[in-house]
Amino acid sequence: MQRLLDKRHRYNCICLSKHERKSVKYLIKQSTKKMLAHTQDLVYTLKELMPTQYQKDNLEAISYFT
């Protein structure tokens, strides 16, 4: 099955002109950059939402007295 997919991919690439292949590569590169930037934003957001060690210690201390 993988071989068949590889052949189709090569066939599709052969049918494209040089300019079209460049356009496809450019679009893939741009979408990859956007996905990475979005992923980085998500990671920073998650990091901000995570409690610090100080907050964890305070919560632990409060639960100790409860």
N, C-alpha and C positions, 0 to 999 in steps of 0.2 A: 504494500500500500504506500509506504514512504517513497519507494522508487517512482511510483506513478505520480505522486504529488511533486516530486523533484522534476520529473519530465515536464509536467504541466507548467511549473514555475519557469523552467528554462524556455519553454515554448512561448509563454507569455512575454518573457523578456526579449526574445528574438523578434517578436512581432512589433515591439515598440521601436520608435525611431530614437536616435541618439538624444535628441532634445527632450522627448517624452521620458526617457529613462532618467535624464538629469532632473526633470521636474518631479518625478516620483521619488528619487533619492532626496531631493530638497524637502518635499512634503513630509517624508518619513523622519528626516532629521529634525524638522521644526516641531512635528507632533511629539517626538521623543523628548525634545527640550521642554515642551509644555508639560508633559507628563511628569518629568523629573522635578520641575519647578513646583508643580502641584503637590507631588509626593513630599517634597521638602517642606512645604507650608504645613502639610498635615502632621509631619513629624514634629515640627516646632510647636504646633498647637497642642499636640498630645503631651509634649514635654512641659509646656506651660501648665497644663491641667494636672499633671502629676504632683502630689504633695512632696514638699522638701523633707529632708530628714528631721529638721526642727519641727515641722508640722506633725510628722508621724510620731515623734517623741511626745509632743504635747497631747495628742489624741490618746496615746498609750497611757500617759499619766492621768488624764481625765477618766479614762475607762477603769483605771486601777482604783480610783476613789469611788466609783459608782457601784 
